[in-house]
Amino acid sequence: MVIKSVSLQNYTSLRVGGEAQLVCAHNEQHVLEAFQYAKNNNLKLHILGSGTNTVFKETLTNVLILKIDIKGVEVKEFDDHVVLTANGGEIWDDIVEHAVDNSWWGIENLSYIPGTVGAAPVQNIGAYGVELKDSLVSVRVFDTHKSEFTEMSNKDCLSSYRDSIFKHEKDRYIITAVTLKLSKIPKPVYTYEPLISLFGNNDVSIMDIRELVIKTRVHKLPDYNVYPNAGSFFKNPIVSREEAEHLTKSYLQMPLRKVENGYKIPTAWLIEHVAEMKDKRVRNVGTWPVQPLVIVNYGDTTYQELSDFADLIIQKIENGTRIRLEKEVNFIE
Ligand SMILES: Cc1cc2nc3c(=O)[nH]c(=O)nc-3n(C[C@H](O)[C@H](O)[C@H](O)COP(=O)(O)OP(=O)(O)OC[C@H]3O[C@@H](n4cnc5c(N)ncnc54)[C@H](O)[C@@H]3O)c2cc1C
């Protein structure tokens, strides 16, 4: 096991953070060793994938970062579906590309989401009407409470909109592999723009869907290698029918989308029209002009500045609507 001192700026897409001790796990034995080392040395173990949904405070004390770098993919073929197991350190979009190349349906709408396979179940990644949980069979984890490797079923993960057991029992489970069931029979999901435009066209291929998703994402989202960011900074709030009716009296144009448990309001709209913070900056931190739900580090911003900027947006929206936004990005201190 090799522990190195690194700058966490280089391990997160927001490029915020200071020096820390980091160890990479290339297999499950490494996970076990890191866990035991952290336990013996009274260190808190923080699990890291690609750092595209994480912002670290500059000073972290008594923390060991465990970067999951376990590679490998296994596919079992059946008549009408495949069961694909990818290890936690695989890059999510490589798996999507592999599935699309083979016409295995289920995750094509999740094209081009950055990050690792191991992190995907944590916030139950989602985009364009599809969530990971729709294809998820099980997750292999190291359970740090029981000190053993175990399998968790889709049900055990308690996945919902940008949420799962892994967010609530933080740092308990270390995900080493994810198993998906993908269909050989076309199952396109066209419920969201821009994919709605493909509805009714029988010649649409799985590759057409992937390409349209990628094209849209490239247009809307800043490249984090140029403009450091972590994608959507906040979740879209869900309100009851009564709240929705009340809000639309004050904000006639407020868009609402009916979902299972109420009405979802696009946070990007709230940031633009309630907080009036679209394309606004405070020092080196600001919202992205095309998609204000994305907060960009325009220079050498700090954990505190980012946090204050996010809180300013939260406060303004709460003052105008009584809705308190929830952060999607993980703040680690
Ligand atoms: C430009 C951009 C666009 C994005 N678009 C979307 C989108 O459309 N939909 C969406 O859902 N997300 C989106 N995201 C967010 C991000 O891509 C996902 O949350 C992704 O799953 C994070 O992967 P990661 O490996 O970078 O996770 P990290 O940031 O490294 O970790 C995220 C969280 O997961 C935990 N974690 C990581 N790996 C493991 C593991 N193996 N076991 C247990 N816990 C672990 C970490 O401790 C942390 O709490 C976007 C981000 C960016 C930068």
The ligand as a MOL file (V3000), in Angstrom:
LIG
                    3D

  0  0  0     0  0            999 V3000
M  V30 BEGIN CTAB
M  V30 COUNTS 53 58 0 0 0
M  V30 BEGIN ATOM
M  V30 1 C -19.9730 18.5620 -16.1220 0
M  V30 2 C -20.6840 17.6260 -15.1770 0
M  V30 3 C -21.9230 17.1210 -15.5020 0
M  V30 4 C -22.6060 16.2540 -14.6330 0
M  V30 5 N -23.8250 15.7640 -15.0130 0
M  V30 6 C -24.5000 14.9210 -14.1850 0
M  V30 7 C -25.7660 14.3890 -14.5800 0
M  V30 8 O -26.2840 14.6580 -15.6510 0
M  V30 9 N -26.3880 13.5540 -13.7170 0
M  V30 10 C -25.8450 13.2040 -12.5190 0
M  V30 11 O -26.4730 12.4230 -11.7860 0
M  V30 12 N -24.6470 13.6910 -12.1390 0
M  V30 13 C -23.9560 14.5360 -12.9360 0
M  V30 14 N -22.7460 15.0450 -12.5540 0
M  V30 15 C -22.2000 14.6990 -11.2370 0
M  V30 16 C -21.1800 13.5400 -11.2640 0
M  V30 17 O -20.7780 13.2760 -12.5630 0
M  V30 18 C -21.7710 12.2650 -10.6640 0
M  V30 19 O -22.2050 12.5110 -9.3460 0
M  V30 20 C -20.7530 11.1320 -10.6290 0
M  V30 21 O -21.3710 9.9400 -10.2530 0
M  V30 22 C -19.5890 11.4350 -9.6990 0
M  V30 23 O -18.5850 10.4600 -9.9170 0
M  V30 24 P -17.1430 10.6380 -9.3010 0
M  V30 25 O -16.4010 9.3680 -9.4890 0
M  V30 26 O -16.4900 11.8460 -9.8400 0
M  V30 27 O -17.5250 10.8440 -7.7570 0
M  V30 28 P -16.7510 11.6460 -6.6170 0
M  V30 29 O -16.9720 13.1180 -6.7770 0
M  V30 30 O -15.3490 11.1760 -6.5020 0
M  V30 31 O -17.5820 11.1510 -5.3460 0
M  V30 32 C -18.9480 11.5240 -5.1980 0
M  V30 33 C -19.4890 10.8960 -3.9120 0
M  V30 34 O -19.5140 9.4830 -4.0320 0
M  V30 35 C -18.6890 8.8580 -3.0410 0
M  V30 36 N -18.0060 7.7430 -3.7220 0
M  V30 37 C -17.2550 7.8350 -4.8510 0
M  V30 38 N -16.8380 6.6060 -5.2200 0
M  V30 39 C -17.3290 5.7360 -4.2950 0
M  V30 40 C -17.2160 4.3240 -4.1170 0
M  V30 41 N -16.5260 3.5430 -4.9610 0
M  V30 42 N -17.8330 3.7760 -3.0510 0
M  V30 43 C -18.5560 4.5380 -2.1840 0
M  V30 44 N -18.6790 5.8800 -2.2920 0
M  V30 45 C -18.0690 6.4680 -3.3370 0
M  V30 46 C -17.7560 9.9390 -2.5560 0
M  V30 47 O -17.3070 9.6970 -1.2400 0
M  V30 48 C -18.6330 11.1790 -2.6660 0
M  V30 49 O -19.4860 11.2620 -1.5650 0
M  V30 50 C -22.0290 15.9000 -13.4060 0
M  V30 51 C -20.7530 16.4170 -13.0770 0
M  V30 52 C -20.0840 17.2590 -13.9540 0
M  V30 53 C -18.7260 17.7840 -13.5870 0
M  V30 END ATOM
M  V30 BEGIN BOND
M  V30 1 1 1 2
M  V30 2 1 2 3
M  V30 3 2 2 52
M  V30 4 2 3 4
M  V30 5 1 4 5
M  V30 6 1 4 50
M  V30 7 2 5 6
M  V30 8 1 6 7
M  V30 9 1 6 13
M  V30 10 2 7 8
M  V30 11 1 7 9
M  V30 12 1 9 10
M  V30 13 2 10 11
M  V30 14 1 10 12
M  V30 15 2 12 13
M  V30 16 1 13 14
M  V30 17 1 14 15
M  V30 18 1 14 50
M  V30 19 1 15 16
M  V30 20 1 16 17
M  V30 21 1 16 18
M  V30 22 1 18 19
M  V30 23 1 18 20
M  V30 24 1 20 21
M  V30 25 1 20 22
M  V30 26 1 22 23
M  V30 27 1 23 24
M  V30 28 2 24 25
M  V30 29 1 24 26
M  V30 30 1 24 27
M  V30 31 1 27 28
M  V30 32 2 28 29
M  V30 33 1 28 30
M  V30 34 1 28 31
M  V30 35 1 31 32
M  V30 36 1 32 33
M  V30 37 1 33 34
M  V30 38 1 33 48
M  V30 39 1 34 35
M  V30 40 1 35 36
M  V30 41 1 35 46
M  V30 42 1 36 37
M  V30 43 1 36 45
M  V30 44 2 37 38
M  V30 45 1 38 39
M  V30 46 1 39 40
M  V30 47 2 39 45
M  V30 48 1 40 41
M  V30 49 2 40 42
M  V30 50 1 42 43
M  V30 51 2 43 44
M  V30 52 1 44 45
M  V30 53 1 46 47
M  V30 54 1 46 48
M  V30 55 1 48 49
M  V30 56 2 50 51
M  V30 57 1 51 52
M  V30 58 1 52 53
M  V30 END BOND
M  V30 END CTAB
M  END
